[in-house]
Amino acid sequence: MNILSHSSSAEFIKKTAFEIGFDMVGCVDASNSAYGTALNFYSEWISRGMHSEMEYLKNHNTIKSCPDNFLSDAQSVVVVGAIYASGSAADYEKDDNTLKPLISKYAHGPDYHEIMEKKLNELIEKISDHLGGAHRLFVDRHPVMDRTWATLGGLGWIGKNTCVINRKAGSFFFIGGFFFTLKINADRPATDHCGRCRLCIDACPTHAILEPKQTGLNRHVIQSDLCISYQTIENRGEIPSAIQNKMGSWVVGCDICQQVCPWNRQRGETMQPRQTWFKSQHSLASLTYEEGESLTASDWKSRVKGSAISRLKYQQFIRNLKIAKKNSSSE
């Protein structure tokens, strides 16, 4: 194990992360006071019920309240990003295709949780050998405010659509990282570059993006029960008819607020992924309505095994498919 300065340690971590294949990496002081501000905002969002039925978000609030609750004596947080969309111009056009069911881009490939965790473990192993210290990794299924740490680490800012947006990479990237018991040099937080743009707000068919003037909060938020992604994935019951009529052809998630974002439309020209970890490996992305309707519960389980949407129940998929087909036939 080598004893390095705070700056040299950060440089080693970044160099190693890029060698493994991550597209972005940033370092944060775990005691950054801005985290407390973000936590208060998040707690207010929860207290207003904007998380809808996602009770796990509320239950995780205690762990999120202090970095030490996730890793004792945490001194630093390392945050990484990995791009998952291909970057071609066609990827970022608003998808009005009603001839087939639409599935969010994050779900076109293998389960990103497993891949990100595997690659983070690889990074942590190399860091441990070189620097020592204790670590605990996270991806978006862990009780960590990953988007907040990503912004504090300079990976991007939280846009009006509440996605983390990077000036070169756009927002089609996965976030992960680890808490670390060693002190390392911190990066500067990202600054907001949305400006007066409101394309995502106006494009959302269910008006799920609420503006500060509507809520009294200091930034834009998502009203979860109005969001198509929430309704198609998190809602296990009946989707309200008012939402059904505005879902279009989406059956798993929704990319509209990202597709219209100017930072995504220019990304293909400015930054390409270092890795091919998330390349589509199944045919769900090209599924037709007829093929979807013919799937049995067993077929569905086999088709989604190892994918990011394996948690979506067969009954939910069929429910969503029927709604999408009805919408497509009426357009």
N, C-alpha and C positions, 0 to 999 in steps of 0.2 A: 504494500500500500504506500502511495506517495502522499506527502504533505504539500499541498499546493495553496497558493493565495486564493482569496475569494474570487478574484477575476479569472485566474488560471483555471480554477475548478469549473466556473461557468463556461469558459471557452472549451474545456475538455468535454463537458456534457453536451454542448451544442454540436461540436464536431462529431461526436459519437452518434448522436441522434440523427444527424444528416447522413452519416455513413450507413446507418441501419435502414434509412429510407423515409423518415419523417420529412414532411415538407416545410414545417414551421416548428420553432422551439423558442420558448421564452422562460425567464426565471423571475420569481416573485419573492419578496420578503414575506414570510408567513404572518408577520405582525403588521402588514400594511393597513393603515387606518381606513383606507377607502373600502376595505372589505366590510367593515362595520356598517358603513353607509349603505352598501349594496344589500347587506343582510337585513337591515331595517326596511328597505324597499321591498324585498322579497317577503318578509313577514307581513307587511301591510297587504300585499297582493294575496297572500294566503288568507289573512283575516277577513278580506272582503269576499271570499269564496270564489275567486277567479280561477282557482285550480279545479273547480267543479268536483267530480267524484274521485279525483286522484289523491286519495287520503294518504298515500305513502309519502307524498311531498310534504304534507303537514307533519306526519310522524317523524320525518327525518330532520325537522327543524332544529331539534336539540343538538344533534351531531354536527349540523352545519354551523351552529352558533359560534364554534371556536375550533381552529385548526387542531388544537391539542386533543379534541374529542375524536378526531380521525386518526391521528398519530401523535402519541405522547412526545413532547419536547420538539415538535415540528418547528424548524427554523426557516425553511425555504419550500417553495412549491415550484416544480418544473412542469411546464405545460407544453404539449406538442399538438400539432395538427397534421392530418393526413387527408389530402384531396381525394374525393371519390367519384366525381363526375369527369367525363372525358375532356371537356373544354371546347368541343366543336360548337360553332355558332348556333347550330340547330338545337343544341341542348337547352338553350336559354330562351327560345321562343316560347311564348305562351301556348301551351298545348291545347288546341281546340279540337283535337281528333276525337270524334265520338264513335268511330268505327270499332274501337277496342277499349277495354277497361284500362284505366290509367293507374299506374303504380309509382309511388314516389321514388326518385332516383336512388335514395339511400338504401332502398330495399332490392335493388337490381342484382346485387352481388351477394357474396357470402356474409355470414354474421360478423359485422364489424366489431362487435364487443370482443369476440374471441380473438380476432386478428390483432386488434389494438392491444389487448392484454398480453398476448404472446410477444409482440414486438416491444412493449414496455418492459416486460420481464427480461428480455434480451438486453435492453438498454440498462436496466437496473443492475443486472449481473455484472456488466462491464464497469459500471460506475462503482459498484461495491468493491470490486477487485482493485480499482485504482484509487478510490477516495475513502472507502469505508462508509460509516454512517448507517443509520436505519432508514428504511423506505416503506411506503405503502402506496400502491398504485391506485388509480381511479380511471374509469370511463363514465359514460353518462348513465350507467345503471347503478352507480354508487352514490351514497348520500353526500355529494360534494357539489358546490356551486361552480360547476366547471366553466360556464360561460364567463362568470365574474373573474375567475383566475386567469382565463384566456385573455381577457381585456387588460387586466393588470400586468400580464406578462408581455403585452404588446402584440399579440397575435391578431387582434382586430378590435373593433368597437361593436357594441350591441346596437344593431340597427333598429329602425322603427318596426320591422317585422319580428324583432326580438332574436334574430339570428346573429351570430358573430360574423362580422364582415371584415375581410382582409383586403387591402387596396389592390394587391396583385392577384390573390387567389379567389376573391369573391367569398361566397358563404357555403359552397358545397364541399365542406371538409368536416371530418370527425375530430373531436377533441378528446384528449386523454392527458395523463400526466402522473406525477407522484409527489407525495409529501416527503420531505427529506430532513434529517436531523442536523445537517451541516449548513453553516451559513455560506451563501454564495452571492456574488454580485447580482443585483436585480436589474431588470430591463425597465425602460420607461413604459408606462401604460399607453395604450393606443388612444388616439383622439377621434372624435366623431367626425365623419365626413358625409353624412346623409344630407346635411344642409336643409334646403327647403323642399327637397324631393318628397313626393307622397305617392309615387307609383304603386308601392305595395299596399298602401292603405286603400287607394281607390280600386285596385284590382281585386281585392278580396271579395268574393261574391256574398259572403255572409256577414261582412263588416265586423270581423272578429278583432281587428286591430283598433284599439281604443286610444284616442289622443289625450294628452294631458288636460286639455280643456273639458273633456268629458268626465275625467276621473278625479281631477285635482292632484294627481300624482305628478312627479317631475319628469317622467318619460313615458313613452308609448308602452302599452301592455297588450297581451293577448287575453281575451275573454274566452277561456278554454271551451266552454260548451257551445260557442259559436264557431269554433274552428273545425274545418273539415277533417284535418288530421286527427284531432281528438275524437270526433264522432266515428270515424271509420276504424280506429285502432283501440282507443281506450273504452269507448262506450260498449258495454256488453248487452245492453237492452235495445229498446226501440229508439230509432233516431227520429226526432221531431219532424213532422211533415214540412215545416217551414225551412228546415235545414236540408231535407231530402231534395227539395225542388231546386236547390242552389248548388248541389254537390257535383253537377255535371257528370263526367265519366270516371271520377276518382273512386277507386275501390280500396286502395291502401295508401293512406296519407294524402298529401297535397303539396305541390311545389309552386303554386301560382305566385305567392309573395316573393319567392326567390327568383323565379323565371323572369319576372319583370324588372328585377333590380339591375340598374346600370352597371354596378360593379361585377355582376355575374356575366353580363353580356360582353364585357370587354376582357374577361379573364382569360379566355382561350388564347388571346394574343400576348398576354403578359406572364403567365405562369402555368406550367404543366407539371403534373405530379412526378415525383422521383420514383414512385413505385407503381406496381400493378396489382396491389393486394386485393382491390375491390372490384376487379373485372367481373362482369356478369357471368355467372356459371350455371344459370338455369333459365328456363324459357318463360317464366312468369311475366317478364316485361313485354313479351309479344303475345300473351294469351288473348284469345278472342272470347267473345261472349259465349259462343257455342261450346268452346272447349271448357270454359269455366263452369258452365251449367252441367256438363257431363261428368265433372269431377265428383267422386265419392269422398267421404270423410277420410278414408284410407289413402286415396289418391292425393288429397290435399296435404295430409301429414307427410307423405313421401316427397311431394314437390317442394315443400317449404323447409324440410329438414336441413339444418346447417345454414339457413338464410337468416337475415335480420328480422323477418316477419314470422318466425316459427311460433311466436307467442300469440299470433292472431288465430283465433278459433275458427274452425270450419264454418260454424253457424254465422259468425260475423262476416266472413268472406261472402257467403251466399246472400246474406242480407244486403251487403254493399253492392254485390253484383246485380241483384234485382233492381235496386234503386238506379244504378248507373245505366242499365239497359233501358229502363223506363224513360230516364232523362234523354238518352241518345235517340230514342224513337220519337220523342216529342220535339226535337230540335231540327 
